[in-house]
Amino acid sequence: MKITKIAFCLGVFSLITSCSHVTVTKTGFGIFPPTQPTRIEIRATLPDRKFDEIGMVSVDAFGDPSQAYNLIREKAAAVGAD
């Protein structure tokens, strides 16, 4: 019974807390200075303006999507994305 309560509590805790893992894979050449995370655009389509692809971002997220978006912005900004 005690093990069941502990497992239940751990399950509830994991549902309440969100888990996100972001991976950045560089696909372009060069090193770019970091940018501000607030400048990062998260888009579902390609932009109309000219751009250089510097990498791909993938995320495994569970929980609040806004936390995952913020983590994406931080990781992308660190490699110079905008």
C-alpha positions as a printed Julia matrix, in Angstrom:
82×3 Matrix{Float64}:
  0.0    0.0     0.0
  2.83   2.4     0.86
  4.55   1.71   -2.48
  1.28   2.41   -4.32
  0.93   5.78   -2.56
  4.51   6.7    -3.41
  4.03   5.68   -7.05
  0.78   7.65   -7.23
  2.44  10.74   -5.73
  5.34  10.47   -8.18
  2.87  10.11  -11.05
  0.91  13.18   -9.97
  4.13  15.14   -9.46
  5.31  14.27  -12.96
  1.98  15.41  -14.41
  2.11  18.72  -12.56
  5.69  19.52  -13.5
  6.39  19.87  -17.19
  9.34  18.22  -18.87
 10.92  19.6   -22.02
 14.05  18.65  -23.87
 15.27  20.78  -26.76
 17.94  19.69  -29.24
 19.62  22.06  -31.69
 21.36  20.5   -34.69
 23.5   22.91  -36.67
 23.0   22.49  -40.41
 24.68  25.66  -41.7
 28.22  26.93  -41.76
 29.7   29.6   -39.58
 29.4   30.8   -36.04
 26.91  33.5   -35.19
 26.8   35.68  -32.08
 24.01  34.93  -29.62
 20.79  36.88  -30.03
 17.97  37.81  -27.68
 15.4   35.04  -27.11
 12.63  37.63  -27.53
 13.68  38.06  -31.19
 13.09  34.39  -32.03
 10.14  33.71  -34.32
  8.54  30.28  -33.95
  6.9   29.61  -37.29
  4.98  26.79  -38.95
  5.93  28.01  -42.44
  8.96  29.53  -44.1
  9.26  33.33  -43.78
  8.67  35.6   -46.78
 12.0   37.33  -46.21
 15.45  36.02  -47.15
 16.99  33.82  -44.47
 19.95  31.53  -43.83
 19.29  28.18  -42.23
 21.75  27.66  -39.4
 20.13  24.68  -37.74
 17.13  22.59  -36.87
 15.42  22.58  -33.48
 13.52  19.6   -32.14
 11.65  19.38  -28.87
 10.18  16.66  -26.7
  7.72  18.42  -24.43
  5.14  17.44  -21.9
  3.07  19.99  -20.08
  2.73  23.72  -20.68
  3.58  24.57  -24.32
  4.63  28.12  -23.41
  7.5   26.72  -21.33
  8.61  24.6   -24.29
  8.46  27.65  -26.6
 10.57  29.67  -24.17
 13.12  26.87  -24.0
 13.21  26.7   -27.8
 13.8   30.46  -27.95
 16.66  30.24  -25.42
 18.43  27.39  -27.24
 17.96  28.97  -30.68
 19.16  32.37  -29.49
 22.32  30.77  -28.09
 23.38  29.71  -31.63
 22.49  33.08  -33.18
 19.0   32.46  -34.55
 16.38  35.13  -35.02
